[in-house]
């Protein structure tokens, strides 16, 4: 399973498309305390002994002391834990580098393209762009021999040039990479036409990424891998029953993307337990419902060509837009219908076609050998 520790709601960036900061009320920013963090570890311990812990925010490194405390508490409680930090790339120093190395923490940084493209959306609060600072952090990580991933959000600012991120991937030899589809907020709205444009351009970029043997694990590999392995892709998100999200104040829910949305305050159906909860989380009604939210349990999905590769998309989108997690996430419908043909033809080109060409080539060689042998025998008989 996965556990998100949302260690702070504070962030030193003001990204226009942020689905967290733009939905906060005007109350002061919240930081997780060591007390809440310890209770979060105990909650995990009561439910499982093996967990992947993700540090998230806000900008999680603004509460680095609590991140260190969570790792220490995990070790004390003998959890079989792996760790990952999702950062905006604004903070890096020797202490953080040593900590990442010592604890084998995977590190992911958000970046949307070259300087002009990135800085259109990803800014400081004074509207200054963030690219130069992020690049310094990437250089520092590379110099420290720390491998890191890049997360690229596709939005109206870069939807015509998603391949631009390849410049960074090549320069820093990044092999772990993922596209994120934009989540709407009060600042940004986009049409179905925009969504189709985003997806089609992502698929064009995927051709280049595929050739360079870079694994894009957010959009396409989630569909290509199960197709090749002849498996159904049931869940696009660990939030469907396999995820625990802990907020700075100790609330516990299923989806980090729904914190701190007003819908939670109104319906209380997502962050409806806390870190003192004594029961088995997977037996709680909310987790049970989210666990069963897969396309195979949604009649409106049954006639879709991408049923087995869809994974259901984002239940958060369904809830915020339509009022129920059981409604379709329209974004994933566009993505699936556009990407399934791409997956089929990519598989054909790399597996079937190559095999066919090899078979035909072997047959041609065999025929040539056979003809030569027959010609030789004929010549011998004539003599």
TIVEX-277408 format. One line per field, with one value per residue (C-alpha): residue number from 0; residue in one letter; x, y, z. Coordinates in steps of 0.05 Angstrom, whole numbers, plus 32768, in hexadecimal, padded with zeros to 4 digits. Each point is the difference from the previous one (the first is absolute). Example, Ala and Ser with C-alpha at 12.3 -4.5 7.8 and 13.67 -1.06 7.14 Angstrom:
! TIVEX-277408
k: [0,1]
r: [a,s]
u: [80F6,801B]
v: [7FA6,8045]
w: [809C,7FF3]
***
This chain:
! TIVEX-277408
k: [0,1,2,3,4,5,6,7,8,9,10,11,12,13,14,15,16,17,18,19,20,21,22,23,24,25,26,27,28,29,30,31,32,33,34,35,36,37,38,39,40,41,42,43,44,45,46,47,48,49,50,51,52,53,54,55,56,57,58,59,60,61,62,63,64,65,66,67,68,69,70,71,72,73,74,75,76,77,78,79,80,81,82,83,84,85,86,87,88,89,90,91,92,93,94,95,96,97,98,99,100,101,102,103,104,105,106,107,108,109,110,111,112,113,114,115,116,117,118,119,120,121,122,123,124,125,126,127,128,129,130,131,132,133,134,135,136,137,138,139,140,141,142,143,144,145,146,147,148,149,150,151,152,153,154,155,156,157,158,159,160,161,162,163,164,165,166,167,168,169,170,171,172,173,174,175,176,177,178,179,180,181,182,183,184,185,186,187,188,189,190,191,192,193,194,195,196,197,198,199,200,201,202,203,204,205,206,207,208,209,210,211,212,213,214,215,216,217,218,219,220,221,222,223,224,225,226,227,228,229,230,231,232,233,234,235,236,237,238,239,240,241,242,243,244,245,246,247,248,249,250,251,252,253,254,255,256,257,258,259,260,261,262,263,264,265,266,267,268,269,270,271,272,273,274,275,276,277,278,279,280,281,282,283,284,285,286,287,288,289,290,291,292,293,294,295,296,297,298,299,300,301,302,303,304,305,306,307,308,309,310,311,312,313,314,315,316,317,318,319,320,321,322,323,324,325,326,327,328,329,330,331,332,333,334,335,336,337,338,339,340,341,342,343,344,345,346,347,348,349,350,351,352,353,354,355,356,357,358,359,360,361,362,363,364,365,366,367,368,369,370,371,372,373,374,375,376,377,378,379,380,381,382]
r: [x,x,x,x,x,x,x,x,x,x,x,x,x,x,x,x,x,x,x,x,x,x,x,x,x,x,x,x,x,x,x,x,x,x,x,x,x,x,x,x,x,x,x,x,x,x,x,x,x,x,x,x,x,x,x,x,x,x,x,x,x,x,x,x,x,x,x,x,x,x,x,x,x,x,x,x,x,x,x,x,x,x,x,x,x,x,x,x,x,x,x,x,x,x,x,x,x,x,x,x,x,x,x,x,x,x,x,x,x,x,x,x,x,x,x,x,x,x,x,x,x,x,x,x,x,x,x,x,x,x,x,x,x,x,x,x,x,x,x,x,x,x,x,x,x,x,x,x,x,x,x,x,x,x,x,x,x,x,x,x,x,x,x,x,x,x,x,x,x,x,x,x,x,x,x,x,x,x,x,x,x,x,x,x,x,x,x,x,x,x,x,x,x,x,x,x,x,x,x,x,x,x,x,x,x,x,x,x,x,x,x,x,x,x,x,x,x,x,x,x,x,x,x,x,x,x,x,x,x,x,x,x,x,x,x,x,x,x,x,x,x,x,x,x,x,x,x,x,x,x,x,x,x,x,x,x,x,x,x,x,x,x,x,x,x,x,x,x,x,x,x,x,x,x,x,x,x,x,x,x,x,x,x,x,x,x,x,x,x,x,x,x,x,x,x,x,x,x,x,x,x,x,x,x,x,x,x,x,x,x,x,x,x,x,x,x,x,x,x,x,x,x,x,x,x,x,x,x,x,x,x,x,x,x,x,x,x,x,x,x,x,x,x,x,x,x,x,x,x,x,x,x,x,x,x,x,x,x,x,x,x,x,x,x,x,x,x,x,x,x,x,x,x,x,x,x,x,x,x,x,x,x,x]
u: [8000,8010,7FFE,8002,8019,7FE9,8034,7FED,7FCE,8034,8024,8032,7FE5,7FBF,7FF3,7FC2,7FE5,800D,7FC5,8013,8010,7FC8,7FCC,8017,7FD6,8023,8016,804B,8029,8002,803F,8000,801C,802D,7FC7,7FD0,8038,800D,7FB6,7FFE,8038,7FDA,7FC1,8027,801F,7FBB,7FEC,803E,804A,8013,7FF5,8018,8001,7FFA,8010,7FD3,7FE5,8002,804B,8012,8049,7FE5,7FF3,803F,8006,7FBE,8016,803E,7FD4,7FD2,803B,801C,7FBC,7FF8,8042,7FF0,7FBF,8024,7FD5,8016,7FFC,8019,7FFF,7FF4,7FFF,7FD8,8020,7FFB,804C,8008,8026,803F,803C,8036,7FD6,7FC6,8030,8021,7FBB,7FE7,803D,8001,7FB7,7FFE,7FC7,7FE6,7FF9,7FD1,8000,7FCA,8015,7FD6,8033,8034,8006,7FCB,7FCE,800B,7FFF,7FBD,7FDE,8033,8010,8014,7FCD,8020,7FF2,804A,800B,801C,8028,8045,7FF8,7FE6,803A,8033,7FDF,8004,804A,800C,7FDD,8026,8043,7FED,7FF1,7FB8,7FD0,7FBF,7FC0,7FDC,7FB5,7FE5,7FB9,7FDF,7FD8,7FEC,8046,8024,7FCB,801C,8047,8001,8040,8026,800D,802D,8037,8004,7FF8,803B,802D,7FF8,7FF8,7FBC,7FDF,7FC6,7FCD,7FB5,7FCD,7FC6,7FC0,7FE9,7FCE,7FD0,7FFB,7FE4,803A,7FFF,7FC8,8009,7FD0,7FF9,8021,803C,8002,8002,8038,8028,7FF9,8011,803E,8015,7FFB,802C,8033,7FFA,801B,8041,8003,7FF5,803A,802E,7FEC,7FE5,7FC7,7FC6,7FDA,7FC5,7FD9,8016,8029,7FC4,7FDB,8038,801B,7FBF,7FEF,8042,7FF8,7FB7,7FE5,7FC7,8014,7FCB,8015,8021,800D,8014,7FC9,7FD0,8005,804C,8013,8001,8005,8011,7FF7,8029,7FC7,7FFB,7FC3,8003,7FE1,8007,8017,8036,7FE0,7FC1,8024,7FEC,7FC5,7FC0,7FDA,8021,7FE7,7FBA,7FF9,8035,8006,8049,8028,7FD1,802F,803F,8043,7FE3,7FD2,8006,7FDC,8019,8001,7FF2,7FC0,7FE7,7FC4,8025,803B,7FD2,7FD9,803E,801E,7FC5,8001,801D,7FE5,7FE9,7FCF,7FE7,7FCA,800C,8046,7FF0,7FFC,8042,8038,8031,7FDC,8039,8036,7FDB,8009,7FC7,8027,7FF7,7FC6,8010,7FEF,7FBF,7FED,8011,7FE0,7FC5,7FF4,8011,803D,7FD6,7FF9,8031,8040,7FF8,804B,8012,7FCC,8024,8044,7FEB,7FDD,803B,8037,7FE4,800D,8045,800F,7FE7,802A,803D,7FFC,7FF7,803C,802F,7FEA,7FD4,801E,8048,7FEF,7FDD,803A,8031,7FD6,7FF9,804B,8010,7FCF,8021,8045,7FE7,7FE1,8040,8028,7FCF,8001,804C,8002,7FCE,8027,8040,7FE0,7FE2,8044,801F,7FCB,800B,804B]
v: [8000,804A,8035,804A,802C,8047,801F,8048,802A,8037,800C,8034,7FFB,8019,7FD2,8016,7FBA,7FE6,7FD6,8009,8049,801D,7FDA,8015,802E,803D,7FDE,7FFC,7FCB,7FBE,7FD9,7FB8,7FF8,7FC7,7FE9,7FF9,7FDF,7FCC,7FF1,7FF8,7FCC,7FDB,8000,7FE1,7FCD,7FEB,7FF2,7FE7,7FF5,800F,8045,8033,8045,803E,8045,8034,8046,803B,7FFB,7FC7,8016,803E,7FCF,7FD7,7FF3,7FD9,7FD9,7FEA,7FEF,7FD4,7FD9,7FF7,7FE9,7FCF,7FE0,7FFE,7FDC,7FD1,8012,7FE5,8045,8022,804B,8034,804C,8028,8045,8041,8002,8041,7FE4,7FD8,7FFF,7FD0,7FE6,7FEE,7FDF,7FD6,7FEC,7FEC,7FD5,7FE0,7FEB,7FEF,8031,8008,8048,801F,8049,8025,8023,8011,800D,8034,8042,8029,7FC7,7FEB,8047,800F,7FD4,7FF1,8041,801C,8029,803F,7FE4,7FF3,7FBF,7FC2,7FDE,801A,7FE9,7FBB,7FF7,8010,7FCA,7FCE,800F,7FF7,7FBD,7FE9,8015,7FD8,7FC3,7FFF,7FE6,8026,8001,8039,800D,802B,801D,800A,8041,8035,801E,7FC2,7FD4,8010,7FED,7FC8,7FE4,803D,7FDD,7FD0,8035,7FF9,7FB4,7FFA,8032,7FDF,7FB8,7FFB,7FBB,8008,802F,800D,802E,801A,8017,8043,8003,803A,8035,8047,801C,7FD0,7FDF,7FD9,7FE3,7FB9,8019,8018,7FBC,7FDC,802E,7FF2,7FB5,7FFE,8029,7FD5,7FC3,8022,800E,7FB8,7FE8,8027,7FEA,7FB7,8002,801A,7FC7,8030,7FE3,8031,7FE0,802E,7FFC,7FCE,7FCA,7FF3,7FEA,7FE3,7FD2,7FDC,7FFB,7FDD,7FD3,7FF1,801A,802F,8043,8007,803C,803F,8017,7FE1,802B,7FCA,7FDB,7FFA,8045,8025,804C,8025,804C,8030,8001,7FB5,7FF4,7FC0,7FF2,7FDD,8036,8036,8026,800C,8023,8035,8008,801E,7FC2,7FDB,8033,7FFB,7FB5,7FE5,7FC2,7FFF,8015,7FE1,7FDE,8018,7FE6,7FE3,7FD1,7FBA,7FD8,7FE0,8036,7FD2,7FEA,8048,8010,8038,7FD5,7FC6,802C,801E,7FBA,7FEA,803E,7FE0,8003,7FB8,8015,803D,7FED,8041,7FE7,7FBA,8010,8027,7FE6,8010,7FDE,7FD1,8037,803C,7FF8,8030,8041,8030,7FF7,8044,801F,7FDA,8016,8049,8007,7FD1,7FF5,7FB6,7FD5,7FD0,8032,7FFC,8028,801F,800F,7FB7,7FF0,802E,7FE5,7FB7,8006,8025,7FD5,7FBA,8003,801C,7FC6,7FCC,801C,800B,7FB7,7FEB,8029,7FEA,7FB7,7FE4,8025,7FF2,7FB6,7FFD,8022,7FD0,7FC4,8019,800E,7FBA,7FE2,8029,7FE6,7FB9,8007,801D,7FC7,7FCD,801D,8001,7FB7,7FEB,8026,7FDE,7FBB,800E,8014,7FC1,7FD3,8021,7FF3]
w: [8000,7FFE,8036,7FF0,8039,7FEE,802D,7FF1,7FD9,7FF8,7FBF,7FE8,7FB8,7FE4,7FC5,7FDA,7FF9,8047,8017,8049,800E,7FD5,802A,8045,802A,801E,8040,8011,7FDD,8026,8012,8018,8046,8017,802C,7FC6,7FD6,8037,8004,7FB5,8003,8037,7FD5,7FC7,802F,8017,7FB9,7FDC,8008,7FB8,7FE3,7FCE,8021,7FD5,801D,7FE0,800B,7FF3,7FFA,8030,800A,8024,8039,7FFA,804B,7FFF,7FC2,8026,803D,7FD5,7FE4,8046,801C,7FC6,8011,804B,7FF0,7FD0,7FC5,7FBD,7FE2,7FC1,7FF9,7FCA,8001,7FCD,7FFE,7FD9,7FFE,8027,803C,8001,802F,8018,803A,7FD2,7FCE,8037,801B,7FBB,7FF5,8045,7FFC,7FB5,7FF5,7FBA,7FEB,7FCD,7FE8,7FDC,7FBF,7FC3,7FC9,7FED,8025,7FDC,8001,8048,801B,7FE1,8034,8036,8025,8043,8025,7FE3,7FBA,7FF2,7FD9,8022,7FC8,8013,8048,7FEB,7FD0,8037,802B,7FC7,7FF7,804A,8001,7FC3,801F,803E,7FD5,8015,7FCB,7FFC,7FD9,7FDD,8002,7FC8,8003,7FBD,7FFE,7FCD,8007,7FE5,7FE1,7FBA,8013,8034,7FDE,801A,8042,7FDA,8002,804B,7FFF,7FD0,8024,8044,7FE7,8021,7FF7,8030,7FE4,7FFF,7FE0,802A,7FE1,801A,8039,7FF8,8036,8007,7FD7,7FC6,7FD7,7FC0,7FCD,7FE6,7FC1,8029,8022,7FBE,7FE8,8040,7FF9,7FB6,800B,803B,7FD3,7FCC,8037,8018,7FBD,800D,8049,7FED,7FCE,8037,802F,8034,802A,8003,8039,800C,7FBE,7FCC,8023,802D,7FC1,7FD5,8036,8011,7FB5,7FF2,803D,7FEC,8042,8013,801D,8037,8029,7FE6,8047,8043,801E,7FEC,8041,8005,801B,8043,7FFF,8040,8003,802C,8033,8004,7FD4,7FD8,7FBC,7FBD,7FCF,8008,7FC6,8028,8039,8014,7FD1,801B,7FE9,8039,8032,7FE3,7FF7,8031,7FD5,7FEF,803D,8031,8032,8024,8016,8040,7FD9,801D,7FCA,7FC1,7FCB,7FC6,8023,8007,7FD3,7FDB,7FEE,7FED,7FD1,7FDF,7FF9,7FD5,7FD5,7FC1,7FB8,8003,8037,7FD9,7FCB,7FDA,7FF0,7FE7,7FB6,7FFE,7FD4,8038,8039,8011,7FFE,801D,804B,800F,7FFE,803A,8031,801C,7FBC,7FFF,8046,7FF7,7FBB,8004,804B,8003,7FFA,7FD6,7FC7,7FC6,8001,7FBB,7FFC,8003,7FCB,7FCF,8014,7FFA,7FBD,7FE3,801F,7FF4,7FB4,8010,802F,7FCD,7FC7,802C,8016,7FB7,7FE9,8037,8009,7FC9,7FC4,8014,800B,7FBC,7FDD,8021,7FEC,7FB9,7FFD,8019,7FCD,7FC9,8015,8003,7FBB,7FE4,801E,7FE6,7FBA,8000,8016,7FCB,7FCB,8015,7FFF,7FBC,7FE5,801D,7FDF,7FBD,8004]
***
